Amino acid sequence: MTHVLKVRTKWRPPLAMIVYAVLLAVMALPVLIIIWFRATETTSIRMTPAEVGALVVVLTLTLGVAYVLARTITRPINALIARTDEIARGGKAAIRPLDSYGTREIATLSQSFLDLAGKLVDRTEYVRSFASHVSHELKSPLTAIRGAAELLRDDDVNQPMTTAQRLRFLDNIIADAERLDTLLLRLRELAQAELPIAQGETTVEDVLPVLRKRFPCLEISGLGDTHSVIALPFEAAGIVFANLAENAAQHGATRLDLVASANARTVIILVRDDGGGISEGNRERVFQPFFSTRREQGGTGMGLDIVRTMLGSYGGEVHLRQTMGTGAEFEITLPLTA
């Protein structure tokens, strides 16, 4: 568990105290000047109308400055502190703008705070939903394995299973165990995508041999600027393109093209296949975790989510492009190395 860092406790003057102390010092300066000159130049103890007017003007200006500072600095900061406590207690409903920000800097700080709070709440909801999906996905093969194992254990001695029946149950256990292994592999890849540690660079040309070796069923080719160096470590690039290649293979593709084009700052990589494609009704759902139309072919529904998360961790993006014929085409945008 990560140690929570806390601000060291000691007495610190509040902002309002500092502001008002400065204002009082400013207001006291002309008073002290008047007292000094009266003490050195006159013996009269009565103040002249000009002196009284000067003090009234100084007092009025000081109160005006105090009002402006309170309205533009101290009040918005105190409101932001109160909103922070409210969000900590109330969750997403408390994430709303302040009534007044006062200055540009406080408005910028408040917007950054709102963005961060919104991301944290969204992240919490994502983790909650993801945990529910993971539990469901792991429960199905585990239930099947337990059922098959219990049937094998409770086999009737008087009416034993046939060899074919026993082999079928064993094959089911092996298939479900392999599915569990695949799910765990995807979870490890997703964890790596969420918290990238390694920094590095690679090219499309470097990834092609790995893809061809892992997916012999696909004819994989690289076209265009495949030697452009992208800001993505080799291992991360392997995970990204392997998931796209596996997705293509599960949809019946026999060919996969990686077409790269570079400009001054980014590289755009089109990953297209000749498989069954993605239906119009599923286009909006393909990046949702655990959404899959090929579970019988071993699909987990996590591949494209891993691709999007991994690319996002390194400043990249992925989009599903509209295709006219068969197959699917994804557009990947990645920054070039400096």
C-alpha positions in Angstrom: 0.0 0.0 0.0 1.3 3.4 -1.0 2.3 5.6 2.0 0.1 8.7 2.0 2.2 11.8 2.2 1.0 14.5 4.5 1.9 18.2 5.0 4.0 18.6 8.1 1.8 20.0 10.9 2.9 23.3 12.3 1.4 26.8 12.8 1.1 28.8 9.7 -0.6 32.2 9.4 -3.8 32.1 7.3 -3.9 34.1 4.1 -6.5 36.5 5.5 -4.2 37.4 8.4 -1.3 38.2 6.1 -3.5 40.3 3.7 -5.1 42.3 6.6 -1.7 42.8 8.3 -0.3 44.3 5.1 -3.3 46.5 4.7 -3.1 47.7 8.3 0.6 48.5 7.8 -0.2 50.4 4.7 -3.0 52.3 6.5 -0.8 53.0 9.6 2.0 54.6 7.4 0.2 57.9 6.7 -1.0 58.1 10.3 2.5 57.7 11.6 3.7 60.3 9.1 1.1 62.8 10.3 2.0 62.1 14.0 5.7 62.6 13.2 5.2 65.9 11.5 2.8 67.2 14.2 5.3 66.3 16.9 8.2 68.0 15.2 6.6 71.1 13.6 3.6 72.1 15.7 2.4 72.2 19.2 -1.3 72.0 18.5 -2.9 68.7 19.3 -6.0 69.2 17.2 -6.0 67.7 13.6 -6.6 70.0 10.7 -9.5 69.2 8.3 -6.9 68.3 5.6 -5.4 65.7 7.9 -8.8 64.3 8.9 -9.7 64.1 5.2 -6.4 62.4 4.3 -7.0 59.8 7.0 -10.6 59.2 5.8 -9.4 58.7 2.3 -6.6 56.3 3.4 -9.1 54.4 5.5 -11.6 54.2 2.7 -9.0 53.0 0.2 -7.7 50.4 2.6 -11.2 49.0 3.2 -11.8 49.0 -0.6 -8.5 47.1 -1.2 -9.5 44.7 1.7 -12.8 44.0 0.0 -11.2 43.4 -3.4 -8.6 41.0 -1.9 -11.2 39.2 0.1 -13.5 38.8 -2.9 -10.9 37.8 -5.4 -8.4 35.8 -3.3 -9.4 34.6 0.2 -13.1 33.9 -0.5 -12.5 31.7 -3.6 -9.7 29.8 -1.9 -11.8 29.1 1.1 -14.7 28.0 -1.2 -12.3 25.7 -3.0 -11.2 24.2 0.3 -14.8 23.6 1.3 -15.6 22.1 -2.1 -12.6 19.7 -1.7 -14.0 18.5 1.6 -17.5 18.2 0.0 -16.2 16.1 -2.8 -14.3 13.9 -0.4 -17.6 13.2 1.4 -20.1 13.3 -1.4 -18.5 11.9 -4.5 -19.3 12.9 -8.1 -22.4 15.0 -7.3 -20.1 17.6 -5.6 -17.9 18.1 -8.6 -19.3 21.4 -9.9 -17.8 24.9 -10.6 -17.6 27.5 -7.9 -19.8 30.6 -7.9 -16.9 33.0 -8.2 -13.2 32.5 -9.0 -11.8 36.0 -8.5 -8.6 35.8 -10.5 -7.4 33.9 -13.6 -4.9 31.9 -11.6 -7.6 30.7 -9.1 -9.9 29.8 -12.0 -7.1 27.8 -13.7 -6.4 26.0 -10.4 -10.1 25.3 -9.9 -10.4 23.9 -13.4 -7.4 21.6 -12.8 -8.9 20.5 -9.6 -12.2 19.7 -11.2 -10.5 17.8 -14.0 -8.5 15.8 -11.5 -11.5 15.1 -9.3 -13.6 14.0 -12.3 -10.8 11.6 -13.5 -10.5 10.1 -10.0 -14.2 9.5 -9.7 -14.4 8.1 -13.2 -11.5 5.9 -12.4 -13.2 4.6 -9.2 -16.3 3.8 -11.2 -14.2 2.1 -13.9 -12.4 -0.1 -11.3 -15.7 -1.0 -9.7 -17.2 -2.0 -13.1 -14.0 -3.7 -14.2 -13.9 -5.8 -11.0 -17.5 -6.9 -11.6 -16.7 -7.9 -15.2 -13.5 -9.8 -14.2 -15.4 -11.7 -11.5 -18.0 -12.7 -14.1 -15.4 -13.7 -16.7 -13.4 -15.8 -14.2 -16.5 -17.4 -12.7 -17.8 -19.0 -15.9 -14.7 -21.2 -16.7 -14.2 -21.9 -13.0 -17.8 -23.2 -12.7 -17.3 -25.3 -15.8 -14.1 -26.8 -14.5 -15.6 -27.6 -11.1 -18.7 -29.2 -12.8 -16.5 -31.4 -15.0 -14.2 -32.4 -12.2 -17.1 -33.3 -9.9 -18.6 -35.5 -12.6 -15.3 -37.3 -13.1 -14.9 -37.7 -9.4 -18.4 -39.1 -8.9 -18.3 -41.5 -11.8 -20.6 -44.4 -11.1 -18.5 -47.6 -10.7 -21.4 -49.7 -11.8 -22.1 -47.6 -14.9 -18.8 -45.9 -15.6 -18.3 -43.2 -18.3 -17.2 -44.2 -21.7 -13.7 -43.2 -22.8 -15.3 -40.6 -25.2 -17.3 -39.0 -22.4 -14.2 -38.9 -20.1 -12.1 -37.4 -22.8 -14.8 -34.8 -23.5 -14.9 -33.7 -19.9 -11.1 -33.5 -19.8 -11.0 -31.5 -23.0 -13.5 -29.1 -21.5 -11.3 -28.7 -18.4 -8.3 -28.0 -20.5 -10.1 -25.5 -22.7 -11.5 -23.6 -19.7 -8.0 -23.7 -18.0 -6.6 -22.2 -21.2 -9.3 -19.5 -21.2 -8.4 -18.6 -17.6 -4.7 -18.4 -18.6 -5.6 -16.1 -21.5 -7.7 -13.9 -19.2 -4.9 -13.6 -16.7 -2.5 -12.7 -19.5 -4.8 -10.0 -20.7 -5.1 -8.7 -17.1 -1.3 -8.5 -16.8 -1.1 -6.7 -20.1 -3.8 -4.2 -19.0 -2.0 -3.6 -15.7 1.1 -2.9 -17.7 -0.8 -0.6 -20.0 -2.3 1.3 -17.0 1.0 1.9 -15.3 3.7 2.2 -17.9 7.2 2.2 -16.4 9.5 1.4 -19.3 10.5 4.2 -21.7 11.9 3.5 -25.1 11.4 3.7 -28.8 10.8 1.3 -31.7 9.7 1.1 -35.3 7.0 -0.8 -37.2 9.8 -2.6 -38.9 11.1 -4.0 -35.6 7.7 -5.4 -34.7 7.0 -7.2 -38.0 9.2 -10.3 -37.4 7.6 -10.9 -34.0 4.1 -10.7 -35.4 4.9 -13.0 -38.3 6.4 -15.6 -36.0 3.4 -15.4 -33.5 0.7 -15.4 -36.2 1.8 -17.7 -39.0 -1.8 -17.8 -40.2 -1.6 -14.2 -41.3 0.3 -12.7 -44.1 1.7 -9.6 -42.4 3.3 -6.7 -44.4 4.6 -3.3 -43.5 4.2 -0.4 -45.9 5.2 3.3 -46.0 7.5 4.9 -43.3 8.0 1.7 -41.3 11.5 2.9 -40.2 10.2 6.0 -38.4 11.0 5.9 -34.7 8.0 6.1 -32.5 7.9 6.9 -28.8 6.7 3.4 -27.7 8.9 0.7 -26.1 9.4 -2.5 -28.1 7.5 -4.6 -25.6 4.5 -2.2 -25.5 4.4 -2.0 -29.3 4.4 -5.8 -29.4 1.4 -5.9 -27.1 -0.5 -3.3 -29.1 0.0 -4.9 -32.6 -0.3 -8.4 -31.3 -3.7 -7.7 -29.9 -4.8 -6.1 -33.2 -3.4 -9.1 -35.1 -5.2 -11.6 -32.8 -8.4 -9.7 -33.2 -8.0 -9.9 -37.0 -7.3 -13.6 -36.9 -10.3 -14.3 -34.7 -12.5 -12.6 -37.4 -11.2 -14.8 -40.2 -8.5 -12.6 -41.6 -5.7 -14.0 -43.7 -3.8 -10.7 -44.3 -2.7 -7.8 -42.1 -1.2 -4.6 -43.4 0.6 -2.0 -41.3 0.8 1.2 -43.3 2.9 4.0 -41.6 3.1 7.6 -42.6 5.1 10.3 -40.7 4.9 14.0 -40.4 6.9 16.5 -38.3 5.6 15.3 -34.9 3.6 12.1 -35.3 3.4 8.8 -37.0 0.0 7.5 -38.3 -0.2 3.7 -38.6 -3.2 2.2 -40.4 -3.7 -1.4 -39.3 -6.1 -3.1 -41.8 -7.1 -6.7 -42.3 -9.3 -8.7 -44.7 -11.4 -10.4 -42.1 -15.1 -10.3 -41.4 -15.0 -6.7 -40.3 -17.1 -5.0 -37.6 -20.8 -4.5 -37.9 -22.3 -1.0 -37.7 -24.1 -1.9 -34.5 -20.9 -3.0 -32.8 -18.6 -0.1 -33.9 -19.4 2.0 -30.8 -18.8 -1.0 -28.4 -15.5 -2.5 -29.7 -13.4 -0.6 -27.1 -15.6 -1.5 -24.2 -13.9 -4.0 -21.8 -15.1 -7.6 -22.2 -17.2 -6.9 -25.2 -16.5 -9.8 -27.7 -18.4 -11.4 -30.5 -15.8 -14.3 -30.8 -15.8 -15.9 -27.4 -16.1 -19.3 -29.0 -12.8 -18.6 -30.8 -11.1 -17.6 -27.5 -11.9 -13.9 -27.5 -11.8 -12.2 -24.1 -13.1 -8.7 -25.1 -10.1 -7.1 -23.5 -7.7 -6.7 -26.5 -8.9 -3.4 -27.9 -9.2 -1.9 -24.4 -5.6 -2.9 -23.8 -4.6 -1.3 -27.1 -6.3 2.0 -26.3 -5.0 2.1 -22.7 -1.4 1.2 -23.7 -1.3 3.9 -26.5 -2.9 6.5 -24.2 -0.2 5.9 -21.6 2.4 6.9 -24.2 0.6 9.8 -25.7 -1.0 7.9 -28.6 -4.6 7.3 -29.8 -6.5 4.6 -31.7 -9.7 5.0 -33.7 -11.8 2.6 -35.8 -12.0 3.8 -39.3 -15.0 3.4 -41.6 -14.3 0.7 -44.3 -16.2 0.3 -47.6 -15.6 -3.4 -48.1 -14.7 -6.3 -45.9 -12.2 -6.2 -43.1 -11.5 -3.7 -40.3 -9.1 -0.8 -40.2 -7.7 0.9 -37.1 -5.8 4.2 -37.1 -3.1 4.6 -34.6 -1.4 8.0 -33.9 1.8 8.1 -32.0 4.4 10.8 -31.3 7.8 10.7 -33.0 10.8 10.5 -30.7 12.5 13.9 -30.1 
